[in-house]
């Protein structure tokens, strides 16, 4: 979250990506930083996923990620 906030404040668009278990934590941290960047949450858990499973998750998320980055 800190990296996205820093980039956004310098004019570099970014999107915070995390697994769905971190929705509330991201909101609270954004509030404490005084900034709510665009956020995208993917299914949880991800730590034990195979490379193919991670590619599937990324393939499902990339359209939303691009839309959030471009404001489309």
C-alpha positions as CSV (number, residue, x, y, z in Angstrom):
1,X,0.0,0.0,0.0
2,X,2.8,2.4,0.9
3,X,4.4,2.0,-2.6
4,X,1.1,2.7,-4.4
5,X,0.4,5.7,-2.3
6,X,3.9,7.1,-3.0
7,X,3.7,6.5,-6.7
8,X,0.2,8.1,-6.9
9,X,1.4,11.1,-5.1
10,X,4.2,11.5,-7.6
11,X,1.7,11.2,-10.5
12,X,2.4,7.6,-11.4
13,X,-0.8,5.6,-11.6
14,X,-1.0,2.4,-9.7
15,X,-3.4,-0.2,-8.4
16,X,-3.0,-2.1,-5.1
17,X,-3.4,-5.8,-5.7
18,X,-4.0,-8.3,-2.9
19,X,-6.0,-11.4,-2.1
20,X,-9.5,-11.0,-0.9
21,X,-8.7,-11.7,2.8
22,X,-7.0,-8.3,2.9
23,X,-10.1,-6.1,2.0
24,X,-10.6,-4.7,5.4
25,X,-6.9,-4.3,6.2
26,X,-6.4,-2.4,3.0
27,X,-9.3,0.0,3.8
28,X,-7.9,0.6,7.3
29,X,-4.4,1.2,6.1
30,X,-5.6,3.5,3.3
31,X,-7.5,5.5,5.9
32,X,-4.4,5.8,8.1
33,X,-2.3,7.0,5.2
34,X,-5.0,9.4,4.1
35,X,-5.3,8.0,0.6
36,X,-7.5,5.3,-0.9
37,X,-5.8,4.1,-4.1
38,X,-7.5,1.9,-6.7
39,X,-7.6,-1.6,-5.3
40,X,-8.1,-5.0,-6.9
41,X,-8.6,-8.2,-4.9
42,X,-8.1,-11.7,-6.2
43,X,-9.1,-15.0,-4.7
44,X,-7.5,-16.2,-1.6
45,X,-5.3,-18.0,-0.8
46,X,-2.5,-17.6,-3.3
47,X,0.6,-18.8,-1.5
48,X,0.2,-22.5,-2.3
49,X,-1.0,-22.1,-5.9
50,X,0.8,-23.7,-8.8
51,X,2.2,-21.5,-11.6
52,X,-0.7,-22.5,-13.8
53,X,-3.2,-21.6,-11.1
54,X,-1.5,-18.2,-10.6
55,X,-1.6,-17.6,-14.4
56,X,-5.3,-18.3,-14.3
57,X,-5.9,-15.9,-11.5
58,X,-3.8,-13.2,-13.3
59,X,-5.6,-13.8,-16.6
60,X,-9.0,-13.3,-14.8
61,X,-7.7,-10.1,-13.1
62,X,-5.8,-8.3,-15.9
63,X,-8.9,-6.8,-17.5
64,X,-10.0,-5.2,-14.3
65,X,-6.4,-4.1,-13.5
66,X,-6.1,-2.3,-16.8
67,X,-9.5,-0.7,-16.4
68,X,-8.5,0.6,-13.0
69,X,-5.2,1.9,-14.2
70,X,-6.7,3.7,-17.2
71,X,-10.0,4.8,-15.6
72,X,-12.0,3.0,-18.3
